[in-house]
Amino acid sequence: MTSIVFMGTPQFAAPILESLIKEKYQVLAVVTQPDRKVGRKHVLTASPVKQVAVAHGIEVLQPEKIGGSPEMQRVIDLQPDLIVTAAFGQFLPTKLLKAAKIGAINVHGSLLPKYRGGAPVQYSIINGEAETGITIIYMVKKMDAGDMLAQRAIPIEKTDDTGTMFEKLSVVGRDLLLETLPKLINGELTATPQAEEQVTFAPNIQPEQEELDFFNQTAAQIDDQVRGMRPAPIAYAVLDGKRTKFWDVTPLDETVDQAAGQVVRKTKHALVLAAANGTALAINELQPAGKPKMTITDFLNGAADKFATGEQVINK
């Protein structure tokens, strides 16, 4: 029986771990991030991967930093055939990677060499890509730079956001890993180096990237950013002088004369704003600072005398 140490943290990785257990691989231990406080009540919560491991009675290791930790030495001492990672969230030292007898591999959420880094799904949506996918690679010290063992693409629909894509990619990653492992274990795979000239990066999203730019982004680009930031951290703009989160918008197939950031039209149930290059988008759901998320109808009910056509409501 092939032995594995699995390393992962979020919900994306949980079904992948479940599949390894179901397929009777010997999961010696699971390494995941420490429990974190979640929600307004700051409830200390185990990661989805830890929850799976605990349910199956598997040893759980939770180093704050894996490098040089007792948990790293524990993995080395276990002498696994494979180390499998999926959204673990930390760099792995070379000494740890070499502990796997067959190899250390990663289930990465992009079509490498595009979007190396911690936020590949977000960038794929924000940049308006038509597809993304899963790449299974050997792990090396350089971030997401290892040779590729397998790859599978799936389309990004205009109804998708980061949340839905993570759900889809988790299934793709699970299935592709289960197809790849027997070939890897039996020595039937030839790894393919990544084309360095095609490399792009997807570093973790920074707070300044959350702000929408109606003056330089078209309606379609704003929609891509809104979906790429959903369900977290949620894109925002300064609307009517207040920082407001934009949960859902719809780019419209029309050209408008109003300047970017101005009201194109308003009804009881609709608010259409102008963006760059004469484009327009309907606002469907938003969340003013200090208030819950609401439909545009509910929002406009509290703003009966505002948002006249041509009014500048998005501030730079």
Helices and strands as residue ranges (DSSP letters): E 3-8, G 11-13, H 14-22, E 26-31, E 36-38, E 43-45, H 48-55, E 59-61, H 70-78, E 82-86, H 94-97, E 103-108, H 120-126, E 131-138, E 148-155, H 162-185, G 196-198, G 207-210, H 219-228, E 236-239, E 242-252, E 263-266, E 271-274, G 276-278, E 280-288, E 294-295, H 296-301, E 314-315
